[in-house]
Amino acid sequence: MKVEIVNPKLLEFTFYENGEYFERKQLKGKFKEDRCFYSRKTFSVIPLFPLVYGYGNWQTRVYRVDEELIIEITENSVDGSILGVFLRHNKYNEILRFKQIGD
């Protein structure tokens, strides 16, 4: 995987499999004072309140520690509720670590 800063609000990830190009993804966000790159928070709501509703909040944070690139993905969502009783509440946090190869 190769990470490139396209501009201060866009990172581009290029993925390789067996040394050959596989896929390219872009992540919009911005650098903050702690030198981390934060994606924009994504928030969605299903507004059929009070019968059924749901919401979700997702964010990705990218930063470097020593010779590792760290990608942290978080999610907090409720997939549905009937009259205030939650059907499913998801909390998710994944941390991906990549070691630097080459320069």
Secondary structure by P-SEA (a helix, b strand, c coil): cccccccccbbbbbbbccccccbbbbbbbbbcccccccccbbbbbbccccccccccccbbbbbbcccbbbbbbbbbbbcccccccccbbbbbbbbbbbbbccc
